[in-house]
Amino acid sequence: MSNKRTVLVIEDDKGISEVIRTLFLMNDIDAVFASNGYAGLQLLASGNIDMIICDYMLPDINGDKIITQVKANPFTASIPFIFLSAFADADDVNNGLALGAELYITKPFSAPHLISVVKEKLNTIPNL
């Protein structure tokens, strides 16, 4: 595939990161992983990121700060952003969507649903 897309996954839970890494490998989805928000922002700044999946509660900077930075930057504002969070009440979900997230998926998540959403979003990104 010449137009391979890359997903940035920002998740501090090693177990969840490994599950996502395995799911993505099994489904031919390229991904880079960051275990905290600042590392994720550094990977994003390096370019070639087509989608972001981000935990909300991270050890250094919360997801609301990350999405605010992503959406404020004209070079990254159009990158699809999905929250993947254990915060599951309606206020949390509505806040994440109000900040600009395309989706807010709660943990524990359904593996088929996550793969389906990621593939669908990646397929809607225009080719350069």
Rosetta constraint file for C-alpha pairs under 8 A:
AtomPair CA 3 CA 127 HARMONIC 7.45 0.50
AtomPair CA 4 CA 30 HARMONIC 7.30 0.50
AtomPair CA 5 CA 29 HARMONIC 7.48 0.50
AtomPair CA 5 CA 30 HARMONIC 6.44 0.50
AtomPair CA 5 CA 48 HARMONIC 7.99 0.50
AtomPair CA 5 CA 49 HARMONIC 7.40 0.50
AtomPair CA 5 CA 50 HARMONIC 5.86 0.50
AtomPair CA 5 CA 122 HARMONIC 6.80 0.50
AtomPair CA 6 CA 29 HARMONIC 7.26 0.50
AtomPair CA 6 CA 30 HARMONIC 4.92 0.50
AtomPair CA 6 CA 31 HARMONIC 5.13 0.50
AtomPair CA 6 CA 32 HARMONIC 7.19 0.50
AtomPair CA 6 CA 48 HARMONIC 6.80 0.50
AtomPair CA 6 CA 49 HARMONIC 5.28 0.50
AtomPair CA 6 CA 50 HARMONIC 5.35 0.50
AtomPair CA 6 CA 51 HARMONIC 6.73 0.50
AtomPair CA 7 CA 29 HARMONIC 7.68 0.50
AtomPair CA 7 CA 30 HARMONIC 6.28 0.50
AtomPair CA 7 CA 31 HARMONIC 4.53 0.50
AtomPair CA 7 CA 32 HARMONIC 6.36 0.50
AtomPair CA 7 CA 49 HARMONIC 6.00 0.50
AtomPair CA 7 CA 50 HARMONIC 5.80 0.50
AtomPair CA 7 CA 51 HARMONIC 4.72 0.50
AtomPair CA 7 CA 52 HARMONIC 5.72 0.50
AtomPair CA 7 CA 53 HARMONIC 7.24 0.50
AtomPair CA 8 CA 31 HARMONIC 5.73 0.50
AtomPair CA 8 CA 32 HARMONIC 5.07 0.50
AtomPair CA 8 CA 33 HARMONIC 5.93 0.50
AtomPair CA 8 CA 34 HARMONIC 7.59 0.50
AtomPair CA 8 CA 40 HARMONIC 7.31 0.50
AtomPair CA 8 CA 43 HARMONIC 7.74 0.50
AtomPair CA 8 CA 44 HARMONIC 7.44 0.50
AtomPair CA 8 CA 49 HARMONIC 6.29 0.50
AtomPair CA 8 CA 50 HARMONIC 7.68 0.50
AtomPair CA 8 CA 51 HARMONIC 6.11 0.50
AtomPair CA 8 CA 52 HARMONIC 4.76 0.50
AtomPair CA 8 CA 53 HARMONIC 6.17 0.50
AtomPair CA 9 CA 17 HARMONIC 7.83 0.50
AtomPair CA 9 CA 31 HARMONIC 6.94 0.50
AtomPair CA 9 CA 32 HARMONIC 6.24 0.50
AtomPair CA 9 CA 33 HARMONIC 4.86 0.50
AtomPair CA 9 CA 34 HARMONIC 6.26 0.50
AtomPair CA 9 CA 40 HARMONIC 7.64 0.50
AtomPair CA 9 CA 52 HARMONIC 5.98 0.50
AtomPair CA 9 CA 53 HARMONIC 4.79 0.50
AtomPair CA 9 CA 54 HARMONIC 5.88 0.50
AtomPair CA 10 CA 33 HARMONIC 5.96 0.50
AtomPair CA 10 CA 34 HARMONIC 4.78 0.50
AtomPair CA 10 CA 35 HARMONIC 5.91 0.50
AtomPair CA 10 CA 36 HARMONIC 6.25 0.50
AtomPair CA 10 CA 37 HARMONIC 6.51 0.50
AtomPair CA 10 CA 40 HARMONIC 5.75 0.50
AtomPair CA 10 CA 52 HARMONIC 7.61 0.50
AtomPair CA 10 CA 53 HARMONIC 6.22 0.50
AtomPair CA 10 CA 54 HARMONIC 4.67 0.50
AtomPair CA 10 CA 55 HARMONIC 6.13 0.50
AtomPair CA 11 CA 16 HARMONIC 7.41 0.50
AtomPair CA 11 CA 17 HARMONIC 6.16 0.50
AtomPair CA 11 CA 33 HARMONIC 7.44 0.50
AtomPair CA 11 CA 34 HARMONIC 6.33 0.50
AtomPair CA 11 CA 35 HARMONIC 5.17 0.50
AtomPair CA 11 CA 36 HARMONIC 6.47 0.50
AtomPair CA 11 CA 54 HARMONIC 6.25 0.50
AtomPair CA 11 CA 55 HARMONIC 5.35 0.50
AtomPair CA 11 CA 58 HARMONIC 7.29 0.50
AtomPair CA 12 CA 17 HARMONIC 7.52 0.50
AtomPair CA 12 CA 34 HARMONIC 7.46 0.50
AtomPair CA 12 CA 35 HARMONIC 4.28 0.50
AtomPair CA 12 CA 36 HARMONIC 5.67 0.50
AtomPair CA 12 CA 55 HARMONIC 7.68 0.50
AtomPair CA 12 CA 58 HARMONIC 6.21 0.50
AtomPair CA 12 CA 59 HARMONIC 7.35 0.50
AtomPair CA 13 CA 17 HARMONIC 6.21 0.50
AtomPair CA 13 CA 35 HARMONIC 7.39 0.50
AtomPair CA 14 CA 18 HARMONIC 6.11 0.50
AtomPair CA 14 CA 35 HARMONIC 7.73 0.50
AtomPair CA 15 CA 19 HARMONIC 6.29 0.50
AtomPair CA 16 CA 20 HARMONIC 6.22 0.50
AtomPair CA 17 CA 21 HARMONIC 5.98 0.50
AtomPair CA 17 CA 33 HARMONIC 7.54 0.50
AtomPair CA 18 CA 22 HARMONIC 6.07 0.50
AtomPair CA 19 CA 23 HARMONIC 6.16 0.50
AtomPair CA 20 CA 24 HARMONIC 6.02 0.50
AtomPair CA 21 CA 25 HARMONIC 6.15 0.50
AtomPair CA 21 CA 31 HARMONIC 7.49 0.50
AtomPair CA 22 CA 26 HARMONIC 6.14 0.50
AtomPair CA 23 CA 27 HARMONIC 6.25 0.50
AtomPair CA 23 CA 111 HARMONIC 7.37 0.50
AtomPair CA 23 CA 115 HARMONIC 7.49 0.50
AtomPair CA 24 CA 28 HARMONIC 5.93 0.50
AtomPair CA 24 CA 29 HARMONIC 4.77 0.50
AtomPair CA 24 CA 30 HARMONIC 6.83 0.50
AtomPair CA 24 CA 31 HARMONIC 7.34 0.50
AtomPair CA 24 CA 115 HARMONIC 7.51 0.50
AtomPair CA 25 CA 29 HARMONIC 6.07 0.50
AtomPair CA 25 CA 30 HARMONIC 7.37 0.50
AtomPair CA 27 CA 115 HARMONIC 7.63 0.50
AtomPair CA 33 CA 40 HARMONIC 7.44 0.50
AtomPair CA 34 CA 39 HARMONIC 5.54 0.50
AtomPair CA 34 CA 40 HARMONIC 5.01 0.50
AtomPair CA 34 CA 43 HARMONIC 7.75 0.50
AtomPair CA 35 CA 39 HARMONIC 6.94 0.50
AtomPair CA 35 CA 40 HARMONIC 7.48 0.50
AtomPair CA 36 CA 40 HARMONIC 6.29 0.50
AtomPair CA 36 CA 58 HARMONIC 5.97 0.50
AtomPair CA 36 CA 59 HARMONIC 6.40 0.50
AtomPair CA 36 CA 60 HARMONIC 6.39 0.50
AtomPair CA 36 CA 61 HARMONIC 7.50 0.50
AtomPair CA 37 CA 41 HARMONIC 6.21 0.50
AtomPair CA 37 CA 58 HARMONIC 6.52 0.50
AtomPair CA 37 CA 59 HARMONIC 7.78 0.50
AtomPair CA 37 CA 60 HARMONIC 6.25 0.50
AtomPair CA 37 CA 61 HARMONIC 5.42 0.50
AtomPair CA 37 CA 62 HARMONIC 7.08 0.50
AtomPair CA 37 CA 63 HARMONIC 7.46 0.50
AtomPair CA 37 CA 66 HARMONIC 6.86 0.50
AtomPair CA 38 CA 42 HARMONIC 6.24 0.50
AtomPair CA 38 CA 60 HARMONIC 7.19 0.50
AtomPair CA 38 CA 61 HARMONIC 7.03 0.50
AtomPair CA 39 CA 43 HARMONIC 6.28 0.50
AtomPair CA 40 CA 44 HARMONIC 6.15 0.50
AtomPair CA 41 CA 45 HARMONIC 6.15 0.50
AtomPair CA 41 CA 66 HARMONIC 7.44 0.50
AtomPair CA 42 CA 46 HARMONIC 6.46 0.50
AtomPair CA 43 CA 47 HARMONIC 7.15 0.50
AtomPair CA 44 CA 48 HARMONIC 7.63 0.50
AtomPair CA 44 CA 49 HARMONIC 6.14 0.50
AtomPair CA 49 CA 79 HARMONIC 7.79 0.50
AtomPair CA 50 CA 79 HARMONIC 5.90 0.50
AtomPair CA 50 CA 80 HARMONIC 7.22 0.50
AtomPair CA 50 CA 122 HARMONIC 7.34 0.50
AtomPair CA 50 CA 125 HARMONIC 7.86 0.50
AtomPair CA 51 CA 79 HARMONIC 5.50 0.50
AtomPair CA 51 CA 80 HARMONIC 4.97 0.50
AtomPair CA 51 CA 81 HARMONIC 6.08 0.50
AtomPair CA 51 CA 122 HARMONIC 7.30 0.50
AtomPair CA 52 CA 79 HARMONIC 7.12 0.50
AtomPair CA 52 CA 80 HARMONIC 6.26 0.50
AtomPair CA 52 CA 81 HARMONIC 4.77 0.50
AtomPair CA 52 CA 82 HARMONIC 6.13 0.50
AtomPair CA 53 CA 81 HARMONIC 6.00 0.50
AtomPair CA 53 CA 82 HARMONIC 4.75 0.50
AtomPair CA 53 CA 83 HARMONIC 5.79 0.50
AtomPair CA 53 CA 84 HARMONIC 6.50 0.50
AtomPair CA 54 CA 63 HARMONIC 6.55 0.50
AtomPair CA 54 CA 81 HARMONIC 7.51 0.50
AtomPair CA 54 CA 82 HARMONIC 6.25 0.50
AtomPair CA 54 CA 83 HARMONIC 4.96 0.50
AtomPair CA 54 CA 84 HARMONIC 5.71 0.50
AtomPair CA 54 CA 85 HARMONIC 7.86 0.50
AtomPair CA 55 CA 63 HARMONIC 6.26 0.50
AtomPair CA 55 CA 83 HARMONIC 5.77 0.50
AtomPair CA 55 CA 84 HARMONIC 4.88 0.50
AtomPair CA 55 CA 85 HARMONIC 5.15 0.50
AtomPair CA 56 CA 62 HARMONIC 5.64 0.50
AtomPair CA 56 CA 63 HARMONIC 4.20 0.50
AtomPair CA 56 CA 64 HARMONIC 6.92 0.50
AtomPair CA 56 CA 83 HARMONIC 6.47 0.50
AtomPair CA 56 CA 84 HARMONIC 6.84 0.50
AtomPair CA 56 CA 85 HARMONIC 5.47 0.50
AtomPair CA 56 CA 86 HARMONIC 7.95 0.50
AtomPair CA 56 CA 87 HARMONIC 7.68 0.50
AtomPair CA 57 CA 61 HARMONIC 7.74 0.50
AtomPair CA 57 CA 62 HARMONIC 5.22 0.50
AtomPair CA 57 CA 63 HARMONIC 6.35 0.50
AtomPair CA 57 CA 85 HARMONIC 7.40 0.50
AtomPair CA 58 CA 62 HARMONIC 5.36 0.50
AtomPair CA 58 CA 63 HARMONIC 7.14 0.50
AtomPair CA 61 CA 65 HARMONIC 6.59 0.50
AtomPair CA 61 CA 66 HARMONIC 7.22 0.50
AtomPair CA 62 CA 66 HARMONIC 6.62 0.50
AtomPair CA 63 CA 67 HARMONIC 6.10 0.50
AtomPair CA 63 CA 83 HARMONIC 7.70 0.50
AtomPair CA 64 CA 68 HARMONIC 6.09 0.50
AtomPair CA 64 CA 96 HARMONIC 7.15 0.50
AtomPair CA 64 CA 99 HARMONIC 7.16 0.50
AtomPair CA 65 CA 69 HARMONIC 6.30 0.50
AtomPair CA 66 CA 70 HARMONIC 6.18 0.50
AtomPair CA 67 CA 71 HARMONIC 5.93 0.50
AtomPair CA 67 CA 81 HARMONIC 7.48 0.50
AtomPair CA 67 CA 99 HARMONIC 6.90 0.50
AtomPair CA 67 CA 100 HARMONIC 7.24 0.50
AtomPair CA 67 CA 101 HARMONIC 7.51 0.50
AtomPair CA 68 CA 72 HARMONIC 6.01 0.50
AtomPair CA 68 CA 99 HARMONIC 6.82 0.50
AtomPair CA 69 CA 73 HARMONIC 6.35 0.50
AtomPair CA 70 CA 76 HARMONIC 5.51 0.50
AtomPair CA 70 CA 77 HARMONIC 5.57 0.50
AtomPair CA 71 CA 76 HARMONIC 6.47 0.50
AtomPair CA 71 CA 77 HARMONIC 4.03 0.50
AtomPair CA 71 CA 78 HARMONIC 7.30 0.50
AtomPair CA 71 CA 100 HARMONIC 7.18 0.50
AtomPair CA 72 CA 76 HARMONIC 7.90 0.50
AtomPair CA 72 CA 77 HARMONIC 6.23 0.50
AtomPair CA 73 CA 77 HARMONIC 5.55 0.50
AtomPair CA 74 CA 78 HARMONIC 7.74 0.50
AtomPair CA 80 CA 101 HARMONIC 7.27 0.50
AtomPair CA 80 CA 102 HARMONIC 6.33 0.50
AtomPair CA 80 CA 121 HARMONIC 7.31 0.50
AtomPair CA 81 CA 100 HARMONIC 7.55 0.50
AtomPair CA 81 CA 101 HARMONIC 4.99 0.50
AtomPair CA 81 CA 102 HARMONIC 5.76 0.50
AtomPair CA 81 CA 103 HARMONIC 7.19 0.50
AtomPair CA 82 CA 101 HARMONIC 5.48 0.50
AtomPair CA 82 CA 102 HARMONIC 5.79 0.50
AtomPair CA 82 CA 103 HARMONIC 4.90 0.50
AtomPair CA 82 CA 104 HARMONIC 5.76 0.50
AtomPair CA 82 CA 105 HARMONIC 7.28 0.50
AtomPair CA 83 CA 96 HARMONIC 7.07 0.50
AtomPair CA 83 CA 101 HARMONIC 6.68 0.50
AtomPair CA 83 CA 103 HARMONIC 6.35 0.50
AtomPair CA 83 CA 104 HARMONIC 4.66 0.50
AtomPair CA 83 CA 105 HARMONIC 6.00 0.50
AtomPair CA 83 CA 106 HARMONIC 8.00 0.50
AtomPair CA 84 CA 104 HARMONIC 6.09 0.50
AtomPair CA 84 CA 105 HARMONIC 4.83 0.50
AtomPair CA 84 CA 106 HARMONIC 5.65 0.50
AtomPair CA 84 CA 107 HARMONIC 6.66 0.50
AtomPair CA 85 CA 104 HARMONIC 7.50 0.50
AtomPair CA 85 CA 105 HARMONIC 6.44 0.50
AtomPair CA 85 CA 106 HARMONIC 4.96 0.50
AtomPair CA 85 CA 107 HARMONIC 5.52 0.50
AtomPair CA 86 CA 106 HARMONIC 5.52 0.50
AtomPair CA 86 CA 107 HARMONIC 4.72 0.50
AtomPair CA 86 CA 108 HARMONIC 7.17 0.50
AtomPair CA 87 CA 92 HARMONIC 6.15 0.50
AtomPair CA 87 CA 93 HARMONIC 7.77 0.50
AtomPair CA 87 CA 106 HARMONIC 6.87 0.50
AtomPair CA 87 CA 107 HARMONIC 7.86 0.50
AtomPair CA 88 CA 92 HARMONIC 6.26 0.50
AtomPair CA 88 CA 93 HARMONIC 6.53 0.50
AtomPair CA 88 CA 106 HARMONIC 5.71 0.50
AtomPair CA 88 CA 107 HARMONIC 7.73 0.50
AtomPair CA 89 CA 93 HARMONIC 6.46 0.50
AtomPair CA 90 CA 94 HARMONIC 5.94 0.50
AtomPair CA 91 CA 95 HARMONIC 5.94 0.50
AtomPair CA 92 CA 96 HARMONIC 6.21 0.50
AtomPair CA 93 CA 97 HARMONIC 6.28 0.50
AtomPair CA 93 CA 104 HARMONIC 6.00 0.50
AtomPair CA 94 CA 98 HARMONIC 5.97 0.50
AtomPair CA 95 CA 99 HARMONIC 6.23 0.50
AtomPair CA 96 CA 100 HARMONIC 6.81 0.50
AtomPair CA 96 CA 101 HARMONIC 5.85 0.50
AtomPair CA 96 CA 104 HARMONIC 6.68 0.50
AtomPair CA 97 CA 101 HARMONIC 4.72 0.50
AtomPair CA 97 CA 102 HARMONIC 6.52 0.50
AtomPair CA 97 CA 103 HARMONIC 6.71 0.50
AtomPair CA 97 CA 104 HARMONIC 6.88 0.50
AtomPair CA 105 CA 109 HARMONIC 6.81 0.50
AtomPair CA 109 CA 113 HARMONIC 7.65 0.50
AtomPair CA 109 CA 114 HARMONIC 7.19 0.50
AtomPair CA 110 CA 114 HARMONIC 6.24 0.50
AtomPair CA 111 CA 115 HARMONIC 6.23 0.50
AtomPair CA 112 CA 116 HARMONIC 6.00 0.50
AtomPair CA 113 CA 117 HARMONIC 6.09 0.50
AtomPair CA 114 CA 118 HARMONIC 6.11 0.50
AtomPair CA 115 CA 119 HARMONIC 6.04 0.50
AtomPair CA 116 CA 120 HARMONIC 6.05 0.50
AtomPair CA 117 CA 121 HARMONIC 6.08 0.50
AtomPair CA 118 CA 122 HARMONIC 6.04 0.50
AtomPair CA 119 CA 123 HARMONIC 6.05 0.50
AtomPair CA 120 CA 124 HARMONIC 6.51 0.50
AtomPair CA 121 CA 125 HARMONIC 6.85 0.50
